[in-house]
Amino acid sequence: MNTNYFERIYLYTRFERFWHWVQAALILLLALTGLEVHGSISLFGFGKAADLHNYAAMGWLGLYVFIIFWQFTTGQWKHYIPTTKNLITVMRYYAWGIFHGEPHPTPKSEDAKHNPLQRLTYLSVAVFLIPLQVVTGLLYYTYHYWPQWGIGMSLGTLAAIHMAGAFATVVFLVVHVYMVTTGHSLSVHLAAMWTGWEEVPATRPESIKEAA
């Protein structure tokens, strides 16, 4: 496969691009307001930060429900089915090959938007990390009802768990932003998330002929 030529394929729908950007904005807002609620920074004032944090959390929960509904009604969930096929190869690529000009071992396609490592990562975030934040956040919000529900956990323990999940979410976002820059140009993946059109190595003879 000659990676000197690329073809454009439509990978990301309007809703998919919308929820990616909105989620990124909500994560940043939740991180900033969460840090202020914990007394680490001062931007909005405690009361306003707490309100913004709650509103952003509820907005993210609502969006998350719509995303899950969209995934299953459109069949997009198939792109997140975990697989170990080529997983070690992809890990080696990100640890070594990418720094030595090697082509990506599993280029994106209409049938496979995500490589094996991305599938495992995104599925873990969707199934474990986000639900963890939702559950701990709701427990935090309903703290005054704990005696009625028989919950004996200390608020400090819950806060620590929620904060750990928040840091993991921010780390995921930072790594995600870094990965955006690992295409054949710094902006090609970013542009794809604006337009929906991704540039991938050309595999069809007519595409290579047109590119030449």
N, C-alpha and C positions, 0 to 999 in steps of 0.2 A: 504493500500500500504506500503510495507516494503522499507524504504529508505536506508537500509543498503547495498543494492545491486544496481548496476548501469549497464546500457547498453549504448553502443556507437551508435549514429545515425549521419548520415551525414547531416548537416544542412546548412553549408556555402560553396557556390561554390567558385572557384578560383577568379572570378571577384569580388564577394562580399567581399572576404577577401582583395583583392587588393585595392578596393576603400575605405575600412575602414581605412587601414594603410596610404594610400596616403592622405586621407582627414585629418587624425590626424596630419600628417607632415605639410600639408599646413596650417592648423589652427595655429599651433605653429609658423610657419614662418611668417604668416600674423600678429600674435599677436606681435612678436618681432619687426618686421619692422614697424608695425603701431605705437608701442610705441616710436620707434626712430624718426619717422616722426613727432610725437607730442612732441618730445624733452624730453621724460621721461627717456630714456636710450641712451647709445652710444655704438654701436657694429660695424656697417658696414660703418658709415658715412652717412650723410643725403641723398646725391644723390644716392648712391648705395642702401640704404634702400628703398627709394621711388621706384626705378626701380624694386627691388626684390618684393616689395609689389604689384606692378602692374602686374608683371609676374605671381606671385603666385595667385593673384585674377583671372586673365584670365584663368590660368590653372584649378583653382577650378570651375570656371563657365563652362568650357568645360567638365570637369569630371562630374559635376552635370547634364548636359544635357544628357550625356551618361548613367548615373545612372537612370534617369527618363525613358529614352528609354528602358533600360534593365529591369526595374521594370515592365513596361507594356507589353513588348514582351515576358517575361518569366512567367508572372502571379504572380511574387513575391509581387506585390502591395497588394495582398490580405492579407498579413501578417500585413499590416499597417491600415486595416479598423478599425476605432475606435469603441469601445464598452464599455459600463458601467457595463457589467456583471462581477461580482467578483472584480470590481474596488476598492470598499471599503475594501474588504478582502485583496487584494494585498497591499493597502496602510497601513492597520493595520499590515501586515506582516513585511513590511520594517521599520515601526515605533516601532514595539514591538516584533513580533514573531521571527524575524531573530536573535535577541539578546538573545532569550530563547530556541534556538535549535529547533524551529518548522519547519516542512517541508514546502517548497514553495507551496502555494495553487494552482498555475497554472504552473506546470512543462512544459518545452519546449517540442515540438513535431514537427514532419514533417509538420503537418497541422497548427501549431501555434507556430512560432518561438518567438513571443513577447507576454508578458502578457499585460493586459489592460492598465496599467500605462505606459509601454514602448510604446505602440501603440499611445497613446495620445501625449506623449512627442516627439517621432520621427516624427509623422505627423506634429506637431506644428513647429518643427525645419525646416522640409522640405517645408512646405507651407507658413510659416510666417517669421521665423528668417533668413533663407538663402536668400529668395527673398528680404527682407529688406536690407541685406548687399549688395546684388548685385545692387539694385536700387540706394541706397545712394552712393555706391562706384563708379558707373558709372556717377552719377551726380557730384561727387567730381572730377572725372577725366575730365569731360567735362565742368568744371566751367566757362571757358572763353566763352562758347557758350550761357550761361544763358541769357544775354541781348537779343540775337536774338530769344530765345525761350520764352521770357517773364516771366522767373522765377524770382520771387521777394524775395525768401528766402535768408537769410544771410548765408554766408559760415560757420560762427560759429555755427549756429543752425544745419546745416547739419552735421558738424563735431561731434557735441554732440550726434546726433541720431546715426551716424555711430559708434562712440565709445561705446555707450550704447549697441548696437547690438553686437559689438566685445566682450565686457565683458560678455554678456549673452552667447555667443558662447563658450568662454573659460570656463565659469562656467559649461556649459553643458558637455564639454570635461572632466573637473575635476571630475564631478559627475559620468560620464560614466566610467572613469578609476576606480573610487571607486567601482562602481557596478560590475566591472569585478572580484573583489576580494571576492564577496559574494557567490560564489559557495560552494560546499561541500569541496573544497580545494581552497587555494588562487590562484592557477594557472590554475585550470581546464577550466575556461572560456577563459583565455588568450591563452591556448594551442589550444582550439577549433578555435580561430580566426587565428591560424597559419595553422592548419591541416584541418579544416572543420568539424572534428568529435567532437560532443558534448557528454558529459556523462550526462545521465538523469536517474532518478529513474526507476528501472526496473519494468515494469507492466506486461510483458508477462511471463508465468510460465517457458518457456524454457530458457528465459534470466536469471531468478533467479536461475534455476538449474545449468546453465553453470557457473554463477558467484560463486556459492557455491562450 
